[in-house]
C-alpha cells in the first residue's frame, strides 16, 4: 500500500491537493483487519473539510464487522 500512496503522491497529485492516504479493510469469518498508510515522512492526516477526524483503526474495524454481520444475516444496509 505504501508503494501506491508514494506513486500517487509523486505522479498523480495536482497543485493544491492534500496528501493521499491508503486504507485497507479486510474481513473474513474469524477476523477483521484495518490498516492505513501515509506518504513517506508524513505523520499528519488532513481529513476532508466535511469530516472532523479520521476514524481510528478500531472504529473502522467495528464498522466493518457490523456491515459484515448485516450482510450475513441478509438485513438491509
C-alpha positions in Angstrom: 0.0 0.0 0.0 2.9 2.4 0.8 4.2 2.0 -2.7 0.8 3.0 -4.2 0.5 6.0 -1.9 4.0 7.1 -2.8 3.3 6.7 -6.5 0.1 8.7 -6.4 1.9 11.4 -4.4 4.8 11.7 -6.9 2.9 11.1 -10.2 -0.8 11.9 -9.9 -1.3 14.8 -7.5 -2.3 18.2 -8.7 -1.2 21.5 -7.2 -3.3 22.2 -4.1 -4.2 18.6 -3.5 -3.8 17.2 0.0 -1.6 14.2 0.5 -3.4 10.9 0.0 -3.8 8.1 2.5 -4.3 4.4 1.8 -6.9 2.4 3.7 -7.1 -1.4 3.7 -10.3 -3.0 5.0 -10.3 -6.8 5.1 -12.8 -9.2 6.7 -13.2 -12.9 6.9 -15.3 -15.1 9.1 -12.9 -15.1 12.0 -11.2 -11.6 11.9 -11.4 -8.1 10.6 -8.3 -6.0 9.8 -7.9 -2.3 9.3 -4.7 -0.6 8.3 -3.8 2.7 6.8 -0.7 4.3 5.4 0.5 7.9 4.7 3.0 9.2 2.3 6.7 8.7 3.3 7.9 11.0 6.1 4.4 12.3 6.7 2.8 11.9 10.1 -0.3 14.1 9.7 -3.7 13.3 8.3 -5.8 16.2 6.9 -9.4 14.9 6.6 -11.9 16.4 4.2 -13.5 19.6 5.3 -16.7 17.6 5.9 -15.1 15.3 8.5 -14.0 16.4 11.9 -11.5 13.5 12.4 -10.1 10.3 10.8 -11.6 7.2 12.3 -9.2 5.0 14.3 -8.3 1.5 13.2 -10.5 0.1 15.9 -13.6 2.3 14.8 -13.1 1.2 11.2 -12.8 -2.5 12.3 -16.1 -2.3 14.3 -17.9 -0.7 11.4 -16.5 -3.4 9.0 -17.7 -6.2 11.4 -21.1 -4.5 11.8 -21.6 -4.4 8.0 -20.3 -8.0 7.6 -22.9 -9.1 10.2 -25.7 -7.3 8.3 -24.7 -9.0 5.1 -24.5 -12.4 6.6 -28.0 -12.1 8.2 -29.5 -10.7 5.0 -30.5 -7.4 6.6 -30.6 -4.2 4.5 -27.6 -1.9 5.0 
